[in-house]
Amino acid sequence: MPLTDSTPVRAPERDSPLRTLAASVGIGYFAIALIARLPYAMIVVGVLTMVVDARGSLAVGGLTSAMVGLGTIATGPLIGAAADRWGQRPVLLLATLVQSAVLVTLVAVAYGDTPDGVLLAVSVLAGATAPQVSPMSRARLVGSIGRMRLDRVARGRLQESTMGYESAVDEIVFVFGPVLVGVVAIAASPAAPVLAAAALTVVFVTTFALHPTARTAGHADQGAAREPARAVLRPGILVAAAGTFATGLFFGAMLTSLTAFADEGGFPEQTGILYGIMGIGSAILALGVGLLPRRFALPWRWIGFTAVLLIGAVLAAGATGAISMGWALALAGCGIGPTLATIYALAAARSPRGHEATVMAVLGSAVVVGQAFASMVVGALAESAGAAVALWAPVVAVALLLTFGLLNLRVRPRVPQEDTSAP
């Protein structure tokens, strides 16, 4: 029976962690939350495809796509804060209405006679009004876990498994989203993916907004007072946000340098396949983080899995062809998925009461910022110095991620709401 009120849920003792959570929120929730994330994954690539077709300029298309990401960066944490303040349901319903209207307008503007500046402005709005489904889903599940009657160890394991699941879903969506854009564009028209994203937003984000779990967000600690907003600036949360920023740097640097590598190697059509190898491996490993021994504490998981990622990134920098690159990216995927899931689990444990969606939105926006910045810088580097040099940019990003992981060991003891798996 899906969770519909504030009555605590007793977890079945022998069920797996995710099965316990599914029994609490309803199995249909996971499908709704997954599909509701697809529109944003489609918009960034869909806008690029549409604008190149409409304006005949790859430069304008790339800039327009970047403006979508800029809009999301600017408002993502604000939307999360609004959801914490007024509830997810009204914020999501308003965002759904505005977002769908903006996407339809964007299609009209792209194929109209309007100046490029107007097109860029509407693209910023498209990103700025994007419903923050991913961070809000994390906040809901954290709230649902807080309602369950679990002992300290079981609660920590369930939270880790849940963050791993959420990270895996994000990976799957952002790998599958661009593929869906290509299929729809070929089957219909270059504008069809953007219109399809608008339709999916209306149907599935609305369904997500109306789901009973919207009541659980921000209530992970029933009966406790809401903490002040400045608690979001705790050192432990800031270092987690820095970690997701470095993760975004890796994603952007890897995809951009990989594109240049495949183009120089004469197999540009394999870029998506190679990147997908890393994404699939990342999703699978992220799902398994909740099964790791409790003595392998979260701070050390961050460091351990980042070390695996570093080896994969170094091997990718030395790859000589598609096969060697594929093996390197498969290894990198074994590191990046668990690392990202671990960082989110740490942030969830440290989130101040009443600000869960804000924290998750900040971390998600940090990923987008890092990805956009790395794409811009590494793109210029690849064009001027070549793929061989650009492929070392992901190594630098991973080194930064490892540095933040080591810094996390120092700031962790000063965080009051610490994860139970930490030493």
N, C-alpha and C positions, 0 to 999 in steps of 0.2 A: 504494500500500500504506500503510495507516495506520501511524503511528508507535507502536511498542510497546516499544522498549528505549532504551538510552542512547547508541546509535551516532549520531554526527553525521550530518545529512542534507545532501547536496550539492544545492543548488538549481539547477534548469535555468536556463541563462543567458538564454534568450529568453522565458521565461514571465513573465506579469504577476505583481506581488507577491502578490496574493491567490490566484492560481492555484498559485503555488509553495507557499504555506502550506497550501492545500487538499490538495495532493499529499502533504504531510507528515503532516497530522493525519487525513486522510480526509474526503471531501466530506460524508459523513453527519453528521459532528460538528456542522456549522453548523446543520443542521435540528434536531438534538437540543437544542443549546444555546439555540436560539431558542424552541422550544416549552416548554422547562423554565423559561423566564422568565415565561411567561404566567400561572401561578397567582398570583404576587404582584400583577401588574397587574390581575388580576380581583378579588383579595380586597378591596382598599380600597373600590372602588365596589360590589362584591357585598355586602359587609357593610352598607354604607349602605342599599342597596336592601332587603335582608332585614330589618334591624332596623326600618326605617320600616314595613314590612308587619307585622312581628310585634308591635311595641310601639305603633304608631300615632303616633309622635313623630319629627318631623324633627330636633329638637334632640338627642334621644337617639341617633338614627342618625348624625348628624354627629359627635357626641362619640365614639361607638363607633369610627367610621372613623378618627378622629384618634388614638385609642388604639392602633390597629394600626400607624400610622406611628411613634408614640412607642416602641413595643416594638422596631421595626426599628432606630430610631436608637440605642437603648440597647445593643443586642447586636451590631449589624452588624460593627463593627470587632473585637469580641471573637471572633466566629465566624471572621473573616478571619485573626486571629492564631492561633486554634486550628488552622486549616487549614495555616498556615505551620509550625506546631510539630509536628503529628501527621499531616499529609497531608490532602488534600481528601476522599479517599474515605471514611474513617470518620466525619469530621465531617458530610459531606453525607448519608450513610446514616442517621446518628442524627437529624439535623434533619428528614429526610424522614419518618421514623417518628413523631416527636413532632408535627411540623406537621400531618400528616394527621389524627392523633388529636384534636388541639386544634380543627381546623376542624369536624370532626364534632360535637365537644362544643359548639362555639359555636352550631351550628344548634339543638341540643337546648336549650341554655340560653336562646337568643333566644325560642323558642316555648314555653318553660316558664314557671313561676310564680316564677322566681328574681328577686331584687331587681336593679335596674339596676347596682348596684355590682359584683355578680358577673359580669354581662355585660361590664362594662368591664374587669374583671380578666382574663377569658378572652380578650378582644380584644387586650389587651397581650401575652398569651402567643402569640397568633396571629402578631403581628408579630415578637416576640422570637425565635420559632423558625423564621422564614422562611429557607429555604436561600439563601445569598448567591450565586446562580448567575452574575449579571452580573459582579461583581468576580472571581470565581473563573475565569470564562471568560477574562477579560482576562489574569489571571495565567498561565493555561495557554498562551495564545497567545504571550505574552511569553517564556515558557520555551521554547516550540517554536522561536521565532525565534532564541533564543540557541543552539540546537543546530545551526542551519544554517551551512554554510560560505559566508558572504557577506562581501563587502567592506564597508567602513565606510559608504559612501554607500548601497549596496543595503539594508543592514540598517536604516539610519535610515528609508529610504523605505518599506520593508515594515512597520516598526513604526508609522509614521504612517498608512498605509493600513489596518492592522489596527485601530488605535484609532478611525479613522473608521468602519470597518465596525461595530465594537461599539457606537459611539454611535448609528449609524443603526438598528441592531437594537433598541436600547433605545427609540428614538423610535417605531418601528413597533409594538413591543409595547405601549407605554403609550398609543398611539392606538387600536390594535385591541382591547386588553383590555377597556375599558369597552363597546365595541360588542358584543363577544362576551357580556358580562354581560347586556346588554339583550336580545339575541336569545334566550339560554338562559332568562332570566326570563320572557319572553313565551311561549316555546314550552312551558315546564314550570311552574315556580313561582319566586317570589322567593328561595327557599332553594337552588334548583338551582345557581346559579352558584358558591356557596361549596362545595357538595358536588362540583361538577365540578372546582373548583380542587384539592380534596383528591385526587381521582382522578388528575388530571394530575400532581400532585406525586409520587404513588406510582409512576406509570409512567415519567414522563420525567425527573424529578430523579434517580430511582434509575438510570436508563439513563445519565444524564450523569455520575453518580458513578462508575459502573463503566467508563466509557469509558477507553481506554488513555492518553489525554492527561492524566489525573489524575496520572500519574507525572512529567510534565514541569514542573508548577508548582513554582516555587521553585528551579529548576535552570537558570536562564538563563545562569549563569556556572559551567560545570562545573569542578570541581577547586578552586574558590575557597572560602575559609572563609566561614561564615555571619556576617554583620555583626551587631553588637549591636542590640537592639530600640530603643534610644534614637536610632538613626540615622533612624527614621521621623519624628523631629521636626526633620529638616533644614529650613532656611528655604525651600528650593525646593519641598519637599513641602507645607509648611504654606501657602505662598502659592497653590499649586495647589488645596489643599483649600478655601482661602478663595474661590478662583475658582469652584469647583463650588457652594459655598454661595450665592454671588451668583447663579449660574445658577438654582439652586433658587428663590431669591427671585423671579427673573423669571418662572419657570414658574408659581409659585403666585399671584403678583400679576396676571399676565396672564390666567390662567384665571378667577380670581375677579372681576376687573374686567370681563372680557369677558362673563361670565355676567350681571352687573348691567347692562351696556350693552345686551345683547340683550333682556333682560327689559324694560328701560325703553323700548326701541325697538319692542316688540311682536312680536319674532321669536325667542322663547326657544328654539324647536326648532332654530334654526340655530347655536346655540352650539358644538355638537360639530363641525359642518361647518367653521365658521370656524377653530376651534382646530386641526382636522385639516389645514387648508391650511398652517398654519405647521409642523405636525409632518411633513407629507410633504416640503415643501421643505427642511426641516432635515435629514431623513434622506438625501435625494438629494445635497445639498451636502456632507454629512459623508462620504459615500462617495468623494467626489472629492478629499479633502485630500491623499491620497498622490500625486496627479498634479501638484501644484503645484511650481513650480521650487524647487530646493534653496536657492537664494540668498534666497528668501522664508522666512527662518528662523522657527522656531516662536514665539519670543517676539513677533515682529512680526506674525505671523498672529493671535495672540491680540488684539492691539491693532487690527489692520486689520478683522477680522471683527466685533469688538465695536462698532467704529464704524458698520458696516453695520447691526448690530442696533439701535444707538441711533437711527439715522435711522428705522428701521421702528417703533420704540417711540414716537417723537415723532409720527409720522404716525398711529399707532393712537390716540394721545391726542386727536388732532384730528379723528378720523373722525366722519362725520355719519350713516352708514348702513351696511348690511351690505356693500355693494359696496366702498366706500372702506376699510372695516375689513379686508375680505378681501385687498385689494392691500397694505395696510400689513403684515398678518401674513405674507403671502407674502415680502415683503422681509425681515421680521424672521427668518423661517425660514432665509433665505440667510446670516444672520449667526450664529444661535445654534448650529446644527449643527456647522459648522466650528470654532467657538470651543470647544465642549465637547470635540470630538475632539482639538483641539490641546492643551487642558489635560491630558487623559488621556495623550496622547503624551509630554508633558513629564514627568508624574509617573511614567510607565513607565520613561523613561530615567533618572530620578533615584532609583528604588526601590532601597533597600539589599538586597543579596543575601540571599535567604531570607525576605524580608518583602513579597514582591510582592502577595500576596492581602490582607495587612493594609492596604497603601497604597491598593489599589483599593477595599477596603471602606470605608475612611475617606472617600475622595472620594465614593463612592456615598451614604454616610450623610449627608455634608454637603449633597448635593442634596436629600435627604428633609427634613433639618432646615430648610433655607431655604424649601422649598415649603410645609411645614406652618406655619412662622412667618408667611410672607407671606399664606397663605390666611386665617389667623386675623385678622391686623391689617387686611388690605385688605377682608375681609368686613365688619368693623365699620365701616371707613371708608366703604364703598359704601352701607351701610345708613343712616349718619348724614348723609353729605355728597353722596351720589349717584354715579353712574357717571362723570360728567365729571371729578370730582376723583380718583376711584379709579384712573382710567386713567393718571394720572401716576405712580402707584406703580411700574409696570414701568420707566418712564424712570429713576427713582431707582435701581432695582435694577441697570439696565444701567450707569449712571454708576459705581456701586460696583464692578461687574465690570471696567470700564475702568480704574478706579483700581488694582485689584489687578494688572491687566495691566501697568500702568506700574511698579508696585512690583516685579513679576517681573523687569524689566530690571536692577534694582539687586541683587537677591539671587542671580540666576543665576550670576554668575562664581564665587561661593563654594561652588557645589555640585560635589563631586568626580566624580559619575557623570553628566556632562552629555550631553545629546543632541547628536549630531554635526552637526545642521543649524544649531545656534546659532552666532552669530558669536563 
